[in-house]
Amino acid sequence: MLKQEVVDEIRIAIYEELGILYDIYSQKWSEDLVKDVKEYVPEITQADLEEYRTQDAPYIAALLKLAKTVGKDEAMLEDILNKKPEEAYETVKGITGDAIPYDDFVDILEYGGKPFFKAFEGAKTEDDELSEDELDEVAGGGDTEKTIAEILKEIEKGIIKGLGCFVADSTVDTSRGSVPIQDVKEGDTVLSLDENGNRVEAKVTGITKAEGSVIEVHFENGKVWNTTSTQWFYDGRVFHDVWQHKGHDVVTLEGATKIKDIVETGKKQVVYDLIMDGGNNIMFIDGIAAEGYGI
């Protein structure tokens, strides 16, 4: 595992040069990529960058979620840039929970600033193609015309394996009852919550599948999640990494509970996650509110 100071230096490189982010997660391994990162982290190697891909995937997922949200909301962007960092951070927590620590948010403002967020203005624009100069600035250059949406999809594909997922027999609460996550199909509807905490249904638009290291998350109500170590839970307001559970309630279909213990199993299994349209990107695994796949 890379030392945190090395991870922090790579993050700064990404804030200042988004092409590095694209190259790392779209697997464009080249001497040029290592050379670019060496300008920020002189001792970096390709092996280090390969390790970084997995190690920092949850943080990068949160970073993209923040950038896509703020990038398409000019008022929110100006609010974040003009407030004191500690006040602006409250907005960040509402979007990503505690996945982006305060010190990292300060670094984003210092090293990336407005240009970083503005690069994501077109994050949901499928038709507008980038000019050659824009492509070079945002995604490391290339001959193929691409949209911001296409660039993000390539990055997101590279991040999926590092995100939280559940083992095959984990039960998802759906409109047709509890179903093992491996049996959920696109088009199914799962129980979710809207932004006001009302119970709603969300349509499954995709399923991710990968291999991951599994942990057991034990709850005070007796339930157990078998998931990956980067899974997030919902406290009724924001999402939190399972490892940051102290002091936080966890929403369930029957009220609230808390995480009692986490056990590292040392096992690797095939794990699944759901992409949902509707709700607040919340699904219930064995009656407990978890964040689904979404960047």
C-alpha positions in Angstrom: 0.0 0.0 0.0 1.3 3.4 -0.9 2.1 5.8 1.9 -0.5 8.5 2.4 1.9 11.3 1.5 2.5 9.7 -1.9 -1.3 9.4 -2.4 -1.7 13.0 -1.5 0.9 14.1 -4.0 -0.8 12.1 -6.8 -4.1 13.7 -5.9 -2.6 17.2 -6.2 -1.2 16.2 -9.7 -4.8 15.2 -10.7 -6.3 18.5 -9.4 -3.8 20.5 -11.5 -3.8 18.2 -14.6 -7.0 16.2 -15.2 -5.4 14.4 -18.1 -3.4 12.4 -15.5 -6.7 11.2 -13.9 -8.0 10.1 -17.4 -4.7 8.3 -18.2 -4.6 6.4 -14.8 -8.1 5.1 -14.9 -8.5 4.5 -18.7 -5.3 2.3 -18.5 -3.3 4.4 -20.9 -0.1 3.2 -19.4 2.9 4.9 -21.1 6.2 6.4 -20.4 4.5 9.8 -20.9 2.1 9.1 -18.0 4.8 8.2 -15.6 6.8 11.2 -16.8 3.8 13.5 -16.2 3.3 12.3 -12.7 7.1 12.4 -11.9 6.8 16.2 -12.2 4.7 16.1 -9.0 6.1 12.9 -7.4 9.7 12.4 -8.6 10.1 8.9 -7.2 6.9 7.5 -8.7 6.9 4.2 -10.8 4.4 2.6 -13.0 3.9 -0.1 -10.4 3.1 2.6 -7.9 0.5 4.1 -10.2 -1.1 0.6 -10.8 -1.4 0.3 -7.0 -2.8 3.8 -6.8 -5.6 2.9 -9.2 -7.2 0.5 -6.8 -6.1 2.0 -3.5 -7.6 5.5 -4.2 -10.6 4.5 -6.3 -13.2 5.3 -3.6 -11.7 8.8 -3.1 -11.6 9.4 -6.9 -15.2 8.2 -7.1 -16.2 10.8 -4.5 -14.2 13.5 -6.2 -16.0 12.8 -9.5 -19.3 12.9 -7.8 -18.5 16.3 -6.3 -17.0 17.7 -9.5 -20.0 16.6 -11.6 -22.5 18.0 -9.2 -20.8 21.4 -8.7 -19.6 21.6 -12.3 -23.2 21.8 -13.6 -24.4 24.2 -11.0 -22.9 27.7 -11.4 -24.6 29.0 -8.2 -23.2 26.1 -6.1 -19.7 26.6 -7.6 -19.6 30.3 -6.8 -20.9 29.6 -3.3 -18.1 27.1 -2.7 -15.5 29.4 -4.1 -16.6 32.5 -2.3 -17.3 31.1 1.2 -14.7 30.3 3.8 -13.4 26.8 3.2 -14.9 25.5 6.5 -18.3 26.8 5.5 -18.1 25.6 1.9 -17.1 22.1 3.2 -20.6 21.7 4.6 -21.9 21.7 1.0 -19.2 19.1 0.1 -20.3 16.8 3.0 -23.9 17.0 1.7 -22.7 15.5 -1.6 -20.0 13.0 -0.6 -20.3 12.6 3.1 -16.9 12.2 4.7 -15.3 10.5 1.7 -13.5 13.7 1.0 -11.7 14.9 4.1 -11.5 18.7 4.8 -7.8 18.9 4.2 -8.3 17.4 0.7 -11.1 19.8 -0.1 -8.7 22.7 0.8 -6.2 21.1 -1.6 -8.8 20.9 -4.4 -9.5 24.6 -4.0 -5.8 25.5 -3.9 -4.5 23.3 -6.7 -7.5 22.9 -8.9 -9.9 25.7 -8.1 -12.5 26.9 -10.5 -10.9 25.4 -13.6 -11.1 22.0 -12.1 -14.8 22.2 -11.5 -15.5 24.1 -14.7 -14.0 21.2 -16.7 -17.1 19.1 -15.6 -19.7 21.6 -16.8 -20.7 19.2 -19.6 -20.6 16.1 -17.5 -24.1 15.1 -18.7 -23.9 16.5 -22.2 -23.9 13.5 -24.5 -23.9 15.4 -27.8 -21.4 18.3 -27.5 -18.0 17.2 -28.7 -14.8 18.6 -27.2 -12.5 20.6 -29.4 -8.9 19.2 -29.8 -7.6 21.8 -27.3 -10.4 21.0 -24.8 -9.7 17.3 -25.1 -6.0 17.8 -24.5 -6.7 19.9 -21.4 -9.3 17.6 -19.9 -8.4 14.1 -21.0 -4.8 14.0 -21.9 -5.2 14.5 -25.6 -5.9 12.1 -28.4 -7.1 11.8 -32.0 -10.7 10.8 -31.2 -13.3 13.4 -30.7 -15.0 12.7 -27.4 -17.6 14.3 -25.1 -17.1 14.9 -21.4 -19.7 12.1 -20.8 -17.6 9.6 -22.8 -14.5 10.6 -21.0 -16.2 10.1 -17.6 -17.5 6.7 -18.6 -14.0 5.6 -19.4 -12.7 6.8 -16.1 -15.6 5.3 -14.2 -15.1 1.9 -15.8 -11.6 1.9 -14.4 -12.8 2.8 -10.9 -15.6 0.3 -10.6 -13.4 -2.5 -9.2 -12.3 -0.4 -6.3 -15.8 0.6 -5.1 -18.0 -1.0 -2.6 -20.0 -4.1 -3.6 -21.9 -7.0 -2.1 -21.4 -10.8 -2.3 -23.8 -12.8 -4.6 -26.2 -14.0 -1.9 -26.7 -10.5 -0.2 -30.4 -9.8 -0.3 -31.8 -6.6 -1.9 -35.2 -5.4 -0.9 -37.2 -5.0 -4.1 -40.8 -4.5 -5.1 -41.1 -8.3 -5.4 -39.5 -9.1 -2.1 -36.0 -9.8 -0.9 -33.8 -11.0 -3.8 -30.2 -12.1 -3.9 -28.2 -9.3 -5.5 -26.9 -11.7 -8.2 -30.5 -12.3 -9.3 -31.5 -8.7 -9.7 -32.0 -7.7 -13.3 -32.1 -4.5 -15.2 -35.6 -3.1 -15.1 -36.3 -4.4 -11.6 -37.4 -1.9 -9.0 -35.7 -1.7 -5.6 -36.7 0.0 -2.4 -35.0 3.4 -1.9 -35.4 6.7 -0.3 -35.8 10.2 -1.8 -34.0 13.3 -0.6 -36.6 13.9 2.1 -36.3 10.4 3.5 -39.6 9.1 2.0 -39.6 5.5 0.9 -39.7 5.2 -2.9 -38.9 2.7 -5.7 -35.9 3.1 -7.9 -35.4 1.4 -11.3 -32.2 -0.7 -11.8 -30.5 0.5 -14.9 -27.3 -1.5 -14.6 -25.4 -4.1 -12.6 -21.6 -4.1 -11.9 -19.7 -7.3 -11.3 -16.1 -7.6 -10.1 -13.8 -9.6 -7.7 -13.2 -8.0 -4.4 -11.8 -8.6 -0.9 -14.7 -9.2 1.5 -15.3 -7.9 5.0 -18.1 -8.6 7.4 -19.9 -5.6 8.8 -21.8 -6.5 11.9 -24.8 -4.3 13.0 -26.3 -3.9 16.4 -29.6 -5.3 15.1 -28.0 -8.6 14.4 -27.7 -8.2 10.6 -24.4 -8.7 8.8 -23.2 -7.3 5.4 -20.6 -9.3 3.4 -19.2 -6.5 1.3 -16.0 -4.8 0.2 -14.1 -2.5 2.5 -15.1 0.6 0.5 -18.8 0.3 1.0 -20.8 3.3 2.2 -23.9 3.4 4.5 -26.6 6.1 4.8 -27.3 7.9 8.1 -30.5 9.6 7.0 -28.6 12.7 5.7 -25.3 11.7 4.1 -23.3 8.6 3.2 -20.3 7.4 5.3 -17.6 4.9 4.7 -18.2 1.8 6.9 -14.9 2.4 8.6 -16.0 5.9 9.7 -19.1 4.6 11.5 -18.4 5.7 15.0 -21.1 8.1 16.3 -23.3 7.6 13.2 -26.7 5.9 13.0 -27.5 3.6 10.0 -30.9 3.8 8.5 -32.9 0.6 8.2 -36.4 -0.3 7.0 -37.3 -0.7 10.7 -35.7 2.4 12.1 -32.0 2.9 12.9 -29.1 0.8 14.0 -25.4 1.2 14.4 -22.3 -0.7 13.2 -21.0 -2.9 16.0 -17.9 -4.5 14.5 -16.0 -5.0 11.2 -14.2 -8.2 10.5 -11.7 -8.7 7.6 -12.2 -12.2 6.2 -9.2 -12.4 4.0 -11.4 -13.9 1.3 -11.9 -12.7 -2.3 -15.3 -13.2 -3.9 -17.3 -12.0 -6.9 -19.2 -8.9 -5.8 -22.1 -7.0 -7.3 -23.5 -3.5 -7.2 -26.5 -1.8 -8.7 -26.9 1.3 -10.8 -30.2 2.9 -10.1 -32.4 5.6 -11.7 -34.5 7.3 -9.0 -34.3 7.6 -5.3 -31.2 9.0 -3.6 -28.8 6.3 -4.9 -29.9 4.2 -1.9 -30.7 0.5 -1.9 -31.5 -1.7 1.1 -29.3 -4.7 1.7 -30.9 -7.0 4.2 -33.1 -4.1 5.2 -30.1 -1.7 5.8 -29.5 1.5 3.7 -26.4 1.2 1.5 -25.2 3.4 -1.3 -25.5 1.9 -4.7 -23.0 2.4 -7.5 -22.8 5.9 -8.7 -20.3 8.6 -9.5 
